[in-house]
Amino acid sequence: MASSNLNALNTALDVSPLRPLHWRIWGLSAMGVFIDGFDLFIIGVALPLVINQYKPGNVLIGLTVAAASLGALVGALFGGMITDRVGRKPIYVLDMLLVIIFCLGSACAWNMWSLAAMRFLLGLGIGADYPLCASYISEFIPARLRGRMIIAAFSFQAFGMLAAAAVGALVLKLDPSMGDWRWMLGLPAAPAFVVLILRMGLPESARWYLEHGQFKKAAQVVGLIVPEQKPQLVSLMEKEAQHIVEVEEKKLGYADLFSKKFRRRTLLATVPWFLMDISTYGIGIFTPLILTTFLASHAGVDGAATGAIASDFRATEGAAFVDLFLILGFVLNICLVDHYGRIRLQIIGFAGMAAGLVLLSLAGARLEAQQTPSMILVFLGFILFNVMMNLGPNATTFILPAELFPTRIRASGHGLAAGCAKLGATVGLFLLPIFKGRFGLVATLVGLTLVSLAALIVTVATRIETAGRSLEDLHPGEAQVD
């Protein structure tokens, strides 16, 4: 059983005031999510130019676009598992190094196959970063602010997506050429390098130290946050280290995520996120291409290189506009998530996503009937989808795994959830161009609507509310002695 000394350390973390270290951890995690969002979604801006240069088939297009998400699936699954064993910080640094190397590798790709390979390897770093950022923030930030600050950090994914569209438009405007996609894919290496250097100065998670019996190190880290309590906490941990407490329960491992105790939590953390990312990435990354389809009905688009660049520029400007509403959704979530709770917002969000997809389907039906679709309806559909997605599930699915699982399997649980999400993203990205080519835009959008409704149903069936509860309340007595 956990002793009162160990609980004292957890309590100090839960009730501490915000310190500079908290902001450093939050900021470097937020910047990691920003870079992840930029890297994942910039391919949507670059894709029309890549397609025009290499003339690939639909299968190779789907594989290239889905490669980073497939890599993120592997990175999240194994990154979370490894970090629960070796610590948060080593992988927190390594994943950003992978991002730098393979951003540059993507920019230097010599054909579609090499681009897909580089994007897959880039995804390994991106995938590992998701559970680490969530674990770092949840294990350091005071309980009263944990939900809002996790969501605020994750909201930087929207800033990354917006930056991807804005940077793409800027590059196309300043120096329009068919090789612009190389600049787009390589640019994130610069901020990633700065984040890498700064992350090297962060401490290991105190809660991870506690769970692995390194009490004095845990006290030293907590002392950085509450220096006025440091002598007392170090003294308590020195006493704790002098005797071994018998562990009455077996140590938790990866397999426990599927045990009866955690099965419902695992379903809630994984299935809605998996289903959401089918729509999120399918719509998000292909927004420029979808907009190009609608815009082409209003003005003919030349198939030559110049026409391709102009078309991509117009669609990218439209994507940047609708991506602004991703930020609005996150702002609303930050304001409401602790008051209304994670589950209620997730349910409302999935319903709103489905409604936005219905509007896009109606516009697509006019297009397929060879009628000019209303661009107002198109943009309303995108705006409603983006706002409701980030008001609800795109935010809440990121925070729930960090709260549903105890420290010893937190990164593993979050990694499993993020891995399932990236599996959903891979499915959506790979199949969407194939499905759209075979069945048409409307059938594709209707299918994504049904996926959102299925995610809503699963959320209702497995709901567990975590808002307003400390990690100790959610997992009483979790700290054990190795």
C-alpha positions, 0 to 999 in steps of 0.5 A: 500500500502507498504510505502517507509519505508518498501521498504527501509528495503527490499532494504537493504536486496536486495543490502547488501554485503555478511555477516557472517550471510548470510553464516550461513543461507546458510550453515545450509540450505545447510546441511539440504538439504544434510541430506534430500538427504542422508535420501531419497536416502540411502534406495536405497543402503540399500534396497537389504539387507532389501529385502534379510532379509525380502523377501517382495513382490513388493507392500511392497517394493514399499510402504517402498521405497515410505514411506519417499517421501509420508511423505515428501509430507505431511510435505511440504504441511503443513510445508509450510502453517504453517511456513507462519503463525507462522514464519520460525524459529520454523519449521526450528528447529522442522523439524530437530528434527523429522529427528533425531528421525525417522532416529534412529527409522528407524534403529531400525525397526523390520519388513518391516511395521515398517520400512515403518512407520518410514520412513513416519514419517521421511519424515514429517521432510524432506518435511517441510525442503524443503520450509523452506530452500528455503524461508530462503535463498531467503529472506536473500540473496542479489538479485544479488546472490539469484539464484546461492546461492539457487541452490548451497544450493540445490546442497547439495542434490547431495552430500547427494546422493553421500554420501549415496552411499559412506557410504553404500559402506564403511559400506559393505566393513568394516563389511559386514553383513545382518544388515548393512542397520540399520547403513546406515539408522541411521547414518544421525542422527549425523549430523542432531543433529549438524544442529539442535543446530546451527539452534537454533541460527538463527534469524527469517526472516526479510521479514516475520516480515515485512509481519506480521507488526512486523517492529521493529523486522524486522529492528533489523534483517536487522541491523545484516546484515547491522549494519551501517544502523541499527540506521536509519532503527530502527528509520524508523520502529518505525515511521512506527509502530506509524501509521497504513497504510490502506491495499487496497488489501486483505491479501494473503492466501493459496487459492490465490495460485489457483486464476487467478493471481497466477494460471500460476505461481502455474502450473509452480511451481508444475507440472514440479516438480511433473513429474520430481520427478517421474523419479528423484526418480525412477531412483535415488533410484533404481540405485543400483537395476537397476545396479544389473540387468545389472551387473548380465548379466555380472557375475552370482550373488549368491542368498545367503547372501554373494552373496547379499552383494557382489552384493549390494557392486558392484552396490553401487560402480557403483551408487557412480560413476554415482552420481558424475555427479549429482555434475557436473550438479549442478556446471554447473547450478550455472555457467549458471543459472543467465546468461541463466535463469531458464526456458531455463535450465529447458527445456534443462535439461528435453530434456537431461533427456529423452535422457539419459533414451533412452540410458538406454532403448536401453541397457535394450532392449539388456538385455531383448533380452537375449543379453549382454548389453554394460555397457558403454551404461548403464553408459553413460545413467546414466551420461547423465540423472544425469548431465542434470537433475541437470543442469536443472530441479532438480535445477530450480524447487527448485528455481522457487517457492521461486521467483514466490510467494510473502513473505506472501505465499512464504513458502505455495507456495514452500510447495505446489510445494515440496508436488506435487514433493514428490507426484511424487516421491511417485508415481514413487517409489511405482509403479516402482517396480510393473511396472517393474515386470509386464511390464519389464525394457524397458517399465518402462524406456520408460514410464519415458522418456515420463514423462520427455518430458511431463514436458518439454511441461508444462514448455514451456507452462507456462514459467515465467522467474525470473532470475535477478529480485529482490523480490520487482521487482517480487512482487512490494509493497508486504509488507503490514501492518497487 
